[in-house]
Amino acid sequence: MNLLCLGIETSCDETSASVVRDGKEILSNIVSSQSIHSIYGGVVPELASRAHLPLIVPITKTALEVAKTDYKDLNLVAATNAPGLIGALLVGLSFAKALAMSLGIPFVAVNHLEGHIFSVLLEYPAIEFPFISLIISGGHTELILVKDRCVYELLGTTLDDACGESFDKVAKMMGLPYPGGSFIEKLAAKGSRTIKFPLPHIERYDFSFSGLKTAVLYYLRDSKNPKLEDIACSFQEVVFDFLLSKIQSVVDEMGIRRITISGGVAVNNRLRERIKTFTEKNEIDYYFPRAEFCTDNAAMIAAAGNERYKRFGSSLLTVPAQARAQI
């Protein structure tokens, strides 16, 4: 079944549309990121949803133009319905439903986390199942056992802040712009790991970053002349120690030696270096999508939607947007 699928992604502060053929050939992938949130030091949900409204139609038209296709050529529309900011989700979801209904073609709702898994499958379609997926972004930190396409088991999740969120909050404490991850990374490259921030100790495969974030806050408060480069380096290395400890645990206990890393934090070059060193030492196969597919994008939603449609058929037009939802 050779489907031409339009993907729509509006779960947070990126408006994205993509045209993907047969779940694997990306004809276009257009992403518009909102800059207004930088003055507030974080995403403002109401502003995010309002910013999607004037963008959703022109972004979709651009995706179709780049793909050299038209609405009438589409066979399927897929959109993120959960999890995410409810107002932002509603913009893309409502548009996708209305478009599918007007064209008389199927609509498929996609979980955003499943999209991140498919961001890897887009580039590595021959990856062997099962594998472990680590999703690390501004809103999510998840360890998922991927048994097959569209067959998952959630192993661990964050108990408080997400990984990317902790980077943004620590950056804000240090007076750095939003989004803070890239600024932390640049500062860390100039610093040294001289500060002993505590490694979080959380049972099994779950995550927690609030204690580490508080430790940075207290250090900044109590230090007379804090060196931001060393704080950034020390914080970043502890975060990566924590992530690697979870990978080590799941590999040791489950015996699965294939792991994928996706989500916005996966663009961090220092993380990629540490994953490479760790996996080579432990004889583990690892897979990163290219940077443009780590962050929120509609190509991964179209790919996941294509697979879900082939396996399960179309979604009901009554499927709701959900702020919180497990894969």
N, C-alpha and C positions, 0 to 999 in steps of 0.2 A: 504494500500500500504506500504509494509515493505521495505524501501529503505536503502541501505548502501551508505552513502554520505561521500565523502572526502571533508573536508573544508580546505581552504587556506587563511591565513591572513598575509598580508605584508603592512599594511597601514602606518606604521611608522618605528620603529626600532626593532620590534620583527618579527622573521620568524617563522611561526607556521603552523602546519598541524595536522589535527584531523580526525579520523574516527568515525562517529556517526551512529547508527542504528535507523531507524524510528524516527529521530529527537529528541530522548530522551535518548538512551543508549550510553554512551560515551565509546568507545572501546579503544581509545587512544587520547592523547592531548599533542603534543610535541611543546615546545616553546624554541627558542633560542634568547636570548637578546643580543644586540650589546653593547660591553663595550667601543668601541673606542670613543664614544661621550663624555665620562667623562672628557677627557683632554681638551675639548673645552667648557665645561659648558653648553652644550645643543646639541640637535640633529642637525647634519649637513646633509641636504637632499641628497647631492651627495654621501656622504660616506654611508648613509643609504641604498640607492638603490644599490650601488656597493657591499655592504656587504650581501645583500639578494641573489645575483647571485650564489655564490658558495655553499649556504646553502639550497636553495629551494629543490633540488633533494634529497640530503641525509636526510633532515628533513622529507620529504614525505615518503621516504623508511622506515625510522625509525617508523613513525606513522603506516604504514602498517604492519611492523613486530610486533610491540607491540600489534596491533589489531588482530594479527594472521590471516591476510587476504592478498590478492594480488590485483594488478591492475584489473585483469580480473573479480574479484568479485564485483567491484564497480558498482553502478547503477546511480550515480549522482556525479558531481563535483561542488562545490560552492566556490566562491572567493569574497573577498572584492573588489569593484570597486570604492568606494567613501564613505566619503571624506578621505583625507589623503595626504601624500607627493606623488606627481604625479609619480616621478621616482620609488619610492618604490612600489606603487600600480601596476605599469606596470609590474614589475617582477612577482608578484604572479598572476595577472590577465592573463598575456600572457601565463604563464605556465599552469594555470588551463584550459584555452580555448584550448590550444594545446593538453593537456592530454585528455580532454573530446572528442575532435575531433578524436584523434588517437584511442580511445577506442570505439567510436561510441555510446557514452552515453550523456545524456543531461548536459548542463552547466547552472548554475544560478548565476547571479550577485547579490551581497548583499551589502546594505548600512551598513557601519560600526556601525552607531548608532543603527540600528535595531539589529545588533549583540549583542550590550550591553543589549538591552531589553531582548533578548533571553537567555542571560547569567543567568538571573533571572528565566525565564520560564523553563530552563533546570532543575533547582532544585525545583521549585515550580510550577509544571504543573497544579495544581488544583486551582491556584490563580483566584479569581473572577474578571471579567471585569465589568466596566472599572476600571483602576487604573492610578495613576500618576507615571511617571518614571522620576527620577532625575539622569542624567548622568553627572558625574564629573570626568574629566580625564585631561591629559596634553594638549589635543587639543580641548576638548569640555566641555561646560557647558550648558546643555539643560534641560528644563522642557517639558515633552511630555505627552499628554493625550493618553493613550492606550485604545482604545475603544474595540478592539478585536485583535486577532493575525493578524498582517499585516494591521491593520487599526489604523492610528495615526493622531493626531492633534498637531502640534508644538505650545506650549504655550509661551515659552520664550527661549532666547538664550543669549550668552555673546556678549556684544557690543565691547569688546576689548580682553584682555587676558582671556584665559580659567583658570579655577580654579587651575588645576595642574600646569599650566604654571606660575601662580603667585607664587606658592610655590617654583618652581625651580628658578625663578628670584630673589626672596627674599633670598633664600639660597645662590645664587651666590653673592649677595651684602654682605652677612655675611661671605663670604669666605668658605662656605661649599661645599662639593663635589656634583656632578651631578650623578643621579637625586636627587633633594633636598628634596622631600617630607618626606622621612623617617628620614632624618637628622633633619629637622625642628621638626618632631614629637618627636624624642628622646630628643632634647634640650628642647622643650616645657614642657616635663614631669618633668624637673628639675627646671623650672622657675615659676614665678608668673605673674598674669595679672596686672601689675603695670603701663602699658603705655596705654594711651587713644587714640588708633588709631581710625580714623573716620569710622563709619559704612556707607558703600555706600548707597545712596538713588537713586534708579532707579525705574521708573514707571513700574507698572504691574508686569510681571513675568520675565523680562529681568535681566541680570547680568552685572556687571562691576567691575573689580578688579584693573584697572590701577591707580586710585586715591589712593587706599589703599597701593599699591606697592610704589607709589611716597612718601607717608607719611612715610613709613619705610626708604626709601632712605634719606629723609631729617633728620629723627631722627638720623640715623647713622652718617650723615654728621655733625650734630650740637652737638652731645653728646661727652663729653670729655672721659668718660669711660663707653661706652655702655655695658650693661650686656646682652650677647647674649641669655641666657636662658629666660630672661624676654621678650626680643623682640620676640623670637620665640613663646612663650606662648601667648603673647598679640595679635600678628598677627594671629596666628592660631584660637584663640577664636573669633576674629572679623569675620574671614572668615566663621566660623561655625554659628555665629549669623546671618550672612547674608543669608546663605543657609536655615537656619531654618525659617527665616522671610518669605522667598518665599514659603516654604512648608506651613506655617501657612496661608498665603494669598490664595493660591490655594485651600486648604482644606476648608477654610471659605467660599470662593466665589462659589466653585463648589460642595461642599458637598460630595466629594469623600474621603473616609477615609481609603484608601489603597495606600501605596506609596512604590516604589522600588527604591533602591539606588545602582548604579553600576558605573563602570569606575575605573581607577586606584586610585583616591583619596579615594574611598570607602574602601580601605584596612586600612585606618587610624583608630586605635583603639579608640582614643579620640572622633572622629566623631561618631563612633558606640555607644559609651557610651552616647553621647549627643542626638543622634537620639532615643536611647532606652528610655532615661528619658523623652524626649519631647513627643514621641508618646504614652507612657504609661499615661502621665499626660493628654493628649488630646484625649485619646481613639481612636488612629489611628493604624491600622495594618501596619507593616513595614516589608520589605524583603530585605536582603542583599544576594548576591551570595557569595560562599566561595572565599577566597582571590585569588586563582589561576584563577578564572573566572572573577574577577574584572578587571584585567589587560588584555591587548590585547591577544586574543587566538583564535584558529581556531574552537574549539568546538562550540562556540556561532555562528560562521559563518555557520558551517554545519547544526546546528539546524534551523537557520533562512532560510537557503537555502532549506532545506527539506520542510519546511512549505510553502515557496513561490512557490516551484515547484508543490506541491499538489494543491495549489489555483490558480496559474496563468500559470503554464507550464514553459518551459525552456526560457532562455534569448537568444537573438540574439548574435552571436559571434562577432558582430560589436559593442556591447555595449562598450562605452569608459571608461577609467579611468578619474575620476574627482577629482580635488583637493578640491573643495568646492561643497557641495550638501546637501540640507535639506532632512530630512526623509520624 
